[in-house]
Amino acid sequence: MRIRTYAICLYIILIYWISLHVPYMQSLFFPTLGAFSLLFISRPFEKKEIRKIAFGAVLSSLIGSLFVFWSTGVVSLLFTLLIVIFLIHQFKWNAPPILAVSLIPFFTQPPLVWVIPLSVCGSLLGLLFTLSMAAFAERKFGAISLLSKKNG
């Protein structure tokens, strides 16, 4: 298995632990983080494209947060969906988790408008840093396997 696979597993576990044990950090862990992790290791993206996708996720979470603070009703959900889908198509963000991130504020309803976008930004920056370090380690050391292969 590639080092990146182990790295994202450890990173998600760390974020989950932090969200459980550090006050006011509950929103760092969100299920879509796993989807972004898999997306970033399963397809060959240019660094610029990965940054665009991460920016799109943060922007969509901000849009969702703003609409939730405006109203928690169906109309604000509709506006969030329409705007985020438009942005995904307009900027060619080939990443369905972006739409999912925009919906987080609708089911968590944080006390402050900036909590979810800041959490998404922090989690994705950490993920990108983790994947960069893992990619560097893979170039330097190659793949690592948990089970050794026997010759013979």
N, C-alpha and C positions, 0 to 999 in steps of 0.2 A: 504494500500500500504506500501511497505517497505521503510524505511528511505533512503536506497540506491537510490531508484528511484527519490525521491525528491532531494537528494544530487547531482546526476548527472545532473538533470535538472538545478539546481541552478549553478552548476559548468560550464556547457556549456554556460549558459546565461552570467556568469561572464567573461569567456574567449571571448565570442563574443563582450561584451561591451569593454573589454580591447583592442581587436583588432581594434575596431572602433575609440576609443578615445585616445589611447596612441601611439605616433609616433613610427614608426619602429616595431610595434608589430602586424601588420596586419596578418602575417603568423601564429600566435598562434592559430587562429581559422581555422579549416579545417573540411569539412563535415565528413570525416572518424572518427573524434573524437566521433561523435555520435554512429557510428558503434562499435568502441572499447568499449564505455560505455555500450551499450546493450550486447555486447559479454561478458564483464566481470561480469555483474550482472545476465545474463540468464543461465550461465553454472557454475557448481561447479568446479572451478579451484583451484589447489594448488598455494600457493604464488610463488613458484619457477616457475611454468608454466606461471603465469601471467607476471613475470619478464622476462622470455624468450621471450614471445610474444612482450612485450614492447621493448626489445632489438632488436628483429627482425624488428620491425617497424622503429626504429631509423636507423638501418643498411640499411634497404631497401630504406629509404628516402635519405641516404647518397649515395647509389649506383645510384639512380635516379638523384640526384644532380650532381654527378660527370659526368655521361653520358650526361646530358643536357649541362654542361659546355664544354664538349668535342665537342658535336654537338647536335643541336636541331632536327635532322632529324630522319627518320624512322629506320635507322640502330641502332642508340643509344637507341631508344625505344625498339627495338627488343632485344638488348643485356640486357637492364634493365629487361625486362620481363623474359627472359630465366634464367638469374642469380638469380633473386628473386624467381621465381618458383622452381628452383633447391634448393635454400636454404630452402624454406618452406618445401619441401619434405625431404631434407637431415636432417634437425633439428626437423622435426615433429611439426612445428609451426602451429597448427590447428586454423588458424585465417586468413580468406580471406582478412580482411582489410589491412593486411600487404602489399599485392600486390597493393592495391589502394593507399596507402601512397607513394609507390615508384613512382607513376605517378604524384604526386603533382607538382614536379619541371617542368614537361613538360607543364603544363598549367599556372603556375604562373611565371615561369622564373625569380627567384629572382636575385638581383644584385651581391650577394656573395654566394659562394658554400656552406657555412656552415649555412646559414639562415634557410633553411627548416629542416635539421636534428636537429638543436638546438631547433627550434620551436616545432617539433614533440616530442623531448625529454622532453622539459619543459611542454608541454601540457599533455603528458602521465604521467609524474611524478606527476603533480598536480592531475590528475584523480586518480591515484593509491593512493595518499595521501587522497583524498576526499572519495574514496571508503573504505579505511581502517578506517577512522574516522566514517563513516556511519555504517560500520559493528560493530565497537565498540559500537556505540550508540544503535544499534539494540539489541546487546547482553545485554546491560545495561537496556534499557527501553522498548524493544519490538517494534512492528510495530505501526505506527501512521497513522490514517485515517483522511482525510480532512473532511469527512462527518461522523458525529457520527451515530452509529447504535442505533435504538430505539428498546427497548424490548417490546414485546407485542403483 
